[in-house]
Structures are given as C-alpha cells and as structure tokens.
Amino acid sequence: MATDYDAPRKSEDDSESIEALKERVPDKLSGTTGDEDSDNPSSFDLPGADLSDLELDVVVLPAQQDEFTCMSCFLVKHRSQLDHEGADGPICKECAA
C-alpha cells in the first residue's frame, strides 16, 4: 500500500483550538521582558556602540610544542592537522585541500 507523505496528518492533537494555542505561546507584542532580560538590563548592546572605554583582560599563551601556525590561514593548529611543509612553512589540511 502506498503512503501519501504530502497529505496532511490527522491526529487528536490537531483538534486543539486556536485560543488554547495562543495561551501556550507568550505574547511577543506585550512589551514585557523575559526573566533573563530583567536580571541584566545592560546586556543588550546596539551595533556600532562605542566600546573604547572597555578594558579586556586576555591571556595569550605561546605556541605549544604540539602546535603549528599555518602559513596560509595563519591559524594555530594541532600537529595532527599538518598536511605538509611548504616553501613558506607549514600548511594545514584544510588549506591544502
């Protein structure tokens, strides 16, 4: 027997009213914010915001003995990603493909 997969499926869940569905979905136009937004209202940044007064603490580690820097993409990769040593230096498998 062939099955028509494009035909709409009928089940008991399809009989739920539109009002019941509206009750389960939060109203996005109500203007209320979620719990995560009320805890940290400053978490929303506009694109192009001035961040020049912000200080970042970044720890930079030197290259490890089992790592190399690809001379094509300039990413630090593990030695298992080494494809070959080119004239300019090591090349990773992604750049060699």
HELIX and SHEET records of a PDB file:
HELIX    1   1 GLU A   12  SER A   15  5                                   4    
HELIX    2   2 ILE A   18  ARG A   24  1                                   7    
HELIX    3   3 ASP A   35  ASP A   39  1                                   5    
HELIX    4   4 PRO A   41  SER A   43  5                                   3    
HELIX    5   5 ARG A   79  GLN A   81  5                                   3    
HELIX    6   6 LYS A   93  ALA A   96  1                                   4    
SHEET    1   A 2 GLU A  67  THR A  69  0                                        
SHEET    2   A 2 VAL A  76  HIS A  78 -1                                        
SHEET    1   B 2 LEU A  82  GLU A  85  0                                        
SHEET    2   B 2 PRO A  90  CYS A  92 -1                                        
END                                                                             
